[in-house]
Amino acid sequence: MDMHKKFTDRIGPVATKSHVDLPFEPNTRSCQEWVDDLPILDAASTAGMMLTATQGLLSTTVAPYTEFKISEVVSPYVIKLTTLYLKATEGTKLPLSQKQAELSTQTLKVLTNAQAVYQNIICSAYFAKNSADESGDDTPIFSKHQKGLIIHRAVELLGIIQFFESLVYKPTDAGFWNALNALFTLAEDLQVHQLDYLKVNGNSHTTIENEFKKIHFFNLARPNRFRQGDIKTIQRILSLQANNITMSSNQEVSTSFYIDLSSSKPISHVATLKAHDQCRFIDNKLLVQFIQSDQLVAPERQVTISMTPEKPILSKKVIQQLLPSWSTQQSRQSPRYEQTEELTVYPGFDSVIRALVLKQNPDYFGKKPAQTTKPRHDFGIDNLHLIPIEERYKSQHTINDTDVNKALKASAENSLSANSIWTKNLIKPGEKGHSMEATMNDISLQGLRFQIAANNQALLNANDLIGIQTKTGPLQLAIIRRINKLEDGDISVGVEMMSPNLKIANIKFHNKELPPKPAIFLQGIPSIHQPDSIITPLLLNNTAKSIILKTKDTLNTYRLDKIIETNQVFNHYTVLKESDLDYGKQ
């Protein structure tokens, strides 16, 4: 079968619902003048104008060669718009605000339309021409290099769409993988899949094959488990390492994954392989070696992940989550069971503290905090006290440059007055906490999945702590492990359950000028060999020393044992009980 017909039988042109006029004359000069006048720093206005232009390219009859030349002028500005949106919403929690959601939807439509323009050019009969026809038509035809460039643009923009959707936690559309696999098959047939092309942003060169591998391995990473900064770093790693992922028509001993080009499915582990002549086999051992190398690991105290073009880095926890996805077959550890139930959700550390306080003292936050120079942090209840001990009577408190800069910034933003110097309006621990209503969808042995409405506050973030409580059950602690933004804007959240036995603790310093810091003490479950542990926003860098947990009349000595998890939000340590010391009522 003719290779172009094989492609068009599988992928038809993208149809538009209604006709939209181009905002410029159908030539590159007029188009360039139009894009030069775009208010590129105004994302909302630019998105609306770009949406009109890309819809116009899809619905207006323009010669494919001219359409290609115009698209080459428009596409860099599509990327600028995308970059502008991502910078403006960096670190944003979910659900998105109405304004953010509208801009996100528009930007994604612009990207999708831009990709569809290139795909429609490929679908046109004109693309299949190899020489001018005998009718005397003098319209220039596409060279082999230009055909490869058009396919490259279509594949590259699919990757940008995938990346954009991952940062707003939106799953890829059903037809995504069929389009990608069909485009790569055509590139192979035309023998352009390994030609080098300048990317649409003009910053670097790559091949269709490398873009193809990058997209499939990005999907394997399951980015909806990670925070936006980590998602960007994973994408950067794949951009740098794509050339080290080898692809062949023959299965070798080192093969870990395969892609069935005739299917509409993403990459799969070879354990699921069914023989097919359209399979491409993947050897990614060099990528795995890079992920395991020390050069990728962030320093222990670097809880926020930075990235430079030369050296992307990730936390150990993220690497531990990522490595199995790129090396072994993944499957659910336990089945899900459908269960519908109303929940109250407490997102974040402060919200969990608030819920614990209100459970024992419902009136606590109704009291006005006193203005004093010596704050109280006893929550008005009998709580635990967690005391880090560096020496028997001395505690060590460290401060780094980041802390100093934050303090200077805070002092610059707050004007001085006699009142602000001599008094301090205290924020009670948990006072900034929030709660929201949710509906449970299903449950498994390790966790559950729930859904919240789009009109809630933006409070959810991947890998964040979260408290969950049914109408009749106890407050339970969990970690957000997966987030998906649904078509209607609602958010689907998958959590890993941690413990149903929570207590409040105070981390107290021997330096009386330093206020205590709240922590969560998780009672161990001996029957399943789960040890006692603590969770705190503080990074306790000296795990060799003891700590003391104080209840009403008893001091119990513990030793910090192992770091379970450290990320941008919290630190989770197991603790071992050393002895029981009865100090009486001191």
N, C-alpha and C positions, 0 to 999 in steps of 0.2 A: 504494500500500500504506500502511496505517496506520503512522505513524512509530514508535509504541511496539512494534508487532508486528515491524517491520523490525529494531528493536534487539534484541528478545528472540529473534528467529530467528538473530541473529548472536552474541549473548552471552546464554547461559543463566545461571540462578542458580548460585552456588557451593555445591556439595554438601559436607556434612560426613561423615566416616567413621563417627562414633559420636556418640551423644547425650551432651551435657554440661550439667548443671544450672547455672543462673545462681547466682552467689554472693550475690545480693541479690534482693529482690522486683522484679518487672518494672514498676517505676515510677521516675520521675526522683528522687523524694525518697529512696527507699531506695538508689538508685544513687549519689547524691551523698554520702550518709553512708558508703557503702562506699569510694569513692575518697578521701574525706577521711582515712580510716584507713590508706591505703596507706603502707608504709614506703619512701617514694619515694627515699631516699638509699641504700637497699639494692637495687641494681639486680637482682641475681639473684632475690631474694624477690618484688620487684615484677613482674618479667617473668613469673614463674610464676603469680602471681595474675591479672595482666592477660591471660595466655594463656587461663586458665580462663574469664574473663569474656567475651572475644571469641569463644571457641569456643561458649560458652553462647548468645550472641546469634545465632550462626549456626545452632544446632541446636534452640533452643527456639522454640515457636510463640508469637510476640508480634505484635500488630497493627502493621503497618508504620509508622503514625504514631507509636506509642509507641516502637517500635524506633529511629526517627529521633531522637526527643527524648532517649532514653537514650544513643544514640551521640554526641550533641552534648555530653553530660556526660563520657563516657569518652574521647573523642578527644584533648582537651588533655593528658590524662595519658599517652596513648600517645606524644605528642610529647615530653613530659618524660622518659619512659623512654628514648626514642631519643637525646635530647640527653645524658642521663646516661651512656649507653653510649659515645657518641662521645667525650665528654670523658675518660672513663676509659681509652680505648684510643688516645688521640691520639698520633700518632708511632710507633705500634706497627709493628714489622716483621713479615714473614710467614716461615713459617706461624704462624698464631695458636696460642697455647697451648690446651690442651684446655679449660681454664676459659673463656678468651676465646671460643673457637669455640662452646661450648655457649650462652653468653650471647648471642652474635651470632645464632645460629640461632633462639633463643627470641624475641629482639627482632624479628627479621625476620618470624617467624610472627605475632607480635602486630600488626605493621604490616599484613601481608597480610590477616589476619582483619578488622581494622578497616576496610580498604578494601572487602573483600568484603561487609561488612554493608551499606554504602551501595549497592553495586552490586546486591545482592539486593533492596533496597527499590525500586530503579529497575526491576528486572525484574518486580516484583509487579504484578498486575492493578490493585491499589489505586492505584498511582502514575499510571496512565493516566486515572483518573477526573477528570472536570471538574466534577461536581456530585453531591450526595448522591443515592443511588438511591431509587427509589419505594417500597422495602420498609420505609421508616421508619428505616433505619440512621442514627443521629445521630452516628456517628464522624466527626470533622472530616476534611476532604479537604485535600490539599496545594495551596497557592496556587502561582501561577506563580513567584513569588520563592522559595518553599520548594523547588520542583522544581529550580530553578537552583542553589540552595544544595546540595542533595543531589548533583547532578552535579558541582558544584565540589569538594565534599569527596572524591568518588571520584577525580576527576582529580588534585587536590592530593596526595592520599595516594599515588597512583601515582608522582608526582614525588618524594615523600619516600622511597618504596621504592627508586626508581632511584638517588637520591643516597646512601642508606645502602649499597646494594649496591656502588656505585662506591668507597666508602671502605674496603670489605673486598675490593675487586677481584673481585667476583662478577658475571658477565654477567647481563643481564636474561633472564627466562623467555621461552619461545617465544610465549606468548599475550599478552604485555605490549602490543605495538603494536596488535594487533587490538582489545583492550579500550579502549585510549586513543583510537584513531581512531573507534571506534563511539560512545563517550561524547561526543566532540566533535561528531560528526554529529547525534546526538540533541539536543545543546545548540543547534546551529544551527537545527534543525527547530523547536525550541520558542522560538527567538529569545531565548535567555538567555545566549548565549556571550559577550556584551559587557557584561553586568550586573556591577556592582562588589560584591564580597563580602569580608567580614572573614575573614582566613585563620584556620586552626584554632588557631594559637598566639596569636591575638588581637593581634599586633603591627602588622599592616599589611593593606591592602586590595589585591585584585587581581581579575582576570577569568578566566573559564574559558579564553578565547582566549590570554591572556598565559601562563597556566600550561602550556597546550598547546604554545605556541611554545618556551617555556623548556625543556620536557622534550625536544623534538626537537633543539634546538640543543645541549643538554647531551650528547646522544648523538653528535652530529657532532663534538664536541670530543675524543672517544675518551679518556675520563678514565683508562683503565687505563695510560696513558703517564706519568701525573704522580704526584707525591707528594701526600699527604693535604691538606697546607696549600694547595697549588695547586689541588686539586680543589674545596676549599671556596671559594676565591677565584673560580674560574670560575663556580661556581653563583651566587655573590653578584653577579657581573657581569651574568649573565643575568637575575637578579631585578630589577636596576636598569635594564637595557636592553630588557627584553621589549616594552615599549610602543613602542619605536623600531623594532621589527621589524614590517613591514607584511605583511598577508596578504590576497590577493584571489582571486576566481574567474577573473580574466582575466590572461593572461600578458603582461607588459610587457617592454620592452627591458632594464630594470634587474633583472628577475627572475633570481635565481641558483639557487634551490632550489624544489622542489615536494613536496607531500604528497598521496598518493592516499588519500583517506578511505575508499575501499571496500576497501583492501588491509590486510594485516597486516604492513606494512613501515614502517620509520621514514622520515624525510625523505631525499630524494635530490637530486643535482645535476640541473639541467635537461638536461644533455647526455644523460641516460639516459631522457628523457621519452617516454612513449607516450601519445598523446592519450586523455583520459578526462574525462567530465563531472564526476567527483567529485574532481578535482584542485584543490588550493589552492596558489597561487603566492606565493613568499616573496621580499621585497626586504629585505635585511639590510645595505644599504650604510652606514647610520648606526652599526650595531654594529661593522662593520669599521673605520670611521673612529675610533670610540672606542678600539678595540684598538690602532690605530696612533698614538694621541695620546700626547704626552709625559707626561700626567697619570697614566697607568697604569704607567709604567716605574719599577721600583724603583731607588734609587740604586746606583751601581756597588759600593760597599762593603757594601751591605745584602744579604748572601748568604742570610740567613734572611728569609722573606717574612712581613710583617705585614699585617694587614687590620683596618680599622675600618669601621663601617657607612657612613661618608660616603665613604671613598676606598679601594677595593680596589687593590692593586698587585701586579704580577708581574715576574719577572726577564725580561730581554731574551730569554734562551734559551727560556723557556716561551712567550713571545709569538710567537717565531719558529716554534715547533712548533704553536701554536694557530691562527695566522692562516690558513695554507693550508686547514685543516679548515673554516673558515667563509667561504672565498672561492672555492675551486676544487674540481674533481672529484678525489677521492682514489682512487688505485689502487696496487697493489703495484708496486715498481720491478723486481722480478725474481721468478720463480716459486719456490715451495718444492718441495723434493724429499724424499720420505720417506727417513729414514735413522735407524736405531736403533743406538745405541752408548753404552757406559757412560762417564760423565764424572766427573772430580773438579772441584768448583766451589769457588773461594776468594772468598767474598763480602766486599767492602769493601777499602779501601786497605791496612789493616794485614794483611789476609789475603794480598793479592797480594805485599806485601813479604816476608811469612813464606815464601811459596812460592818466591820468588826466592832468598832466603837459604838455605833448605834444599837447593835445587838445587845450590848451590855448596859448602855446608858443612853436611852432614846432622847433624853433632853440635853445631851452634851453640847450639841452645836446651837442650841437655843440660847445658851449663855453668852453674853458679850465678853470677848477676851479682854483681860485687864491690860492697861498700858503700864508696862513695867520694864525695868532694865534687866530683871532676872526672870526669864520665862519659865512657866511650868509646862511639863510635858507628861503629866501622869494620867491623862485622859479621863480623870475622875473615876477610875476603876482600878481593881487589883490586877495589874499587868505584870508581865515579865520584864526584867531588866537585863540587858546584854552588855557586859562590860569588857571591852578589849583590854588586856593587860600585857604591856610590853615588859615591865619589870613589876616587882611586887607592889610598889606604890607610885609607879610612873607610867604614864601613857604617852605614846608618840603620835603626833598629828602632823602629816606632811601637807604641803601646799605646793602646787606646781605653777608654771607660767600661765597655763590656761585658767586656773583659779584666779590668779592675779588680774588677768585681762578681763575676766567676767566681773570681778569686783570693781575695777576701774570703770568699765562700761556702765555698770549699775549706778555708780556714784555720779557719773556724768549725766545720766538720764533723770536723776532725782535732785530737785533743787534743795538747797540747805535752808533750814530755819531753826530757830531756837527749839521749837517743839520737836522737830525731827532729830535734833542732836541729843536731847535729854530724854525723850520718850520713844517708845517703839510699839507700833501696832502689830501685834503678833498674829500670825496665821496658825490656827490650830492644826496639828497633823490630821490629815483627812478632810480638812475644810474645803479644799479645792476638788474633792472627789465628786464623781457623777454616777448616775445610774440610768439605764435605759431598758425599755421593755423589748423582748425578743420572743420568737417562736421556735421551739426545737423541731427539727426535721427528722433526724434519726440519731441513733446512738450505737456505739460499739464498745468493746471491752476497754479500749484505751481512751476513748473520748466521745465527743458528740458534735453534731453540726446544727447550727441555728441560723435564723435569718432575721435581720433588722430592717426596718423601713428606711427609705431614702431620706425622709425628712428629719432624721435624728441628727444630733450634733456630730461633728467630725472628731471622733475619739478613738477609732480603732486603727491599730498598726500591727503588722506582722511581727511575731515573736514577742509581743507585749504580754504582761501579766493580765489576768482577767478573773474576776470573781463571778460565779454563777450560782443562782439560787432559784429553786422551784418554789411554788406557792407554799408547800408544806415541808420541804426538805431543808437540810443545813446548807450554809454557805460553803462552796467548794472552790478551790483554787485551780486555775487552768492556765495554759499558755496558748496563744493564738498561733496555729501552725499553718493554716491555709486561709486565704481570702479570695473570694470571687465576686466581682461586680456583675449583677444580673442585668438583663435587658431593660427592665423597668427602673433601674437605678438602686434597687434594694441590694443589700450586701449579704452574701452567704459566707459564714465563718465556720471553719473547722478547728476545734480545740483539742488539745491533749490534757486530760485530767491529771492533776498532781496530788492533791490531798484534800480530804474532807475535814481534817482536824487542824484548825488554824488557831493561833494565839498571837496576841500583840506582844512585841518585845521592844525594849528601848536599848539602843546602843549608847552607852554613857561614857564620857571621857573623864579622866582624872582632873584634867584642866577644867575648873569650874566655869570658866568663861565660855566654853564650848557647849552649846545646847545639845541635849540628847537627840538622837536620830531614831525614828521609828523603824522597826523591822518586823518581819513575819516569821514566827516560829512554827514549823510544820512537825507535828507529832508523828513519830515513826510508826510503821505497822509491822511488828515482828513476824506475823504470820506469812508475810510475803517478802521478808528480809529487806524492808524499806527502812533505812535509818532515819533518825531525827535530822532535821536540816533547818537552815535559816535562809531567808531571802531579804536582800537589802539593796537599795540603790548604790550604797557605798562599795567601793572596791577595797576589801581588806587584804592588803598586800603582804601581811606577815602572818602566814597560816601556821607557823611553828609555835605560836604563843597560845595561852589558854584564854578562855572567856568564861564569864560567870553568868548564869541565868538565875535571876532572883524572883521567887514567888513571894507570897505574903510573909512567910516565916522561914523560908529555907533558901539557901544558896547552893546551887548545883554547878559544879565545875565541868566545863566542856572544853574540848580541843577541836579547833577547826580541822577537818579531815581532808576532804577533797572538794575541788571546784567542779560542780556539776555543769554549770552553764554561766557564761559571762557574755553579755551583749551590751548594746547601747542603753538599755533600760534598767536592767537589774543584774544582780550577782547571786548565784545560788550555791550554797556550801552545805555539805554534810557535816554534822558535828558528832563527836564521840563523848559520851559521859565518862568522866574520870573518877569522881567521888561525890559523896553527899556530905555537905557541911552544915550543921545546924548552928546558925549564928544567933538564934533567938530573934527577938524583936529589937533590931538595932536601928 
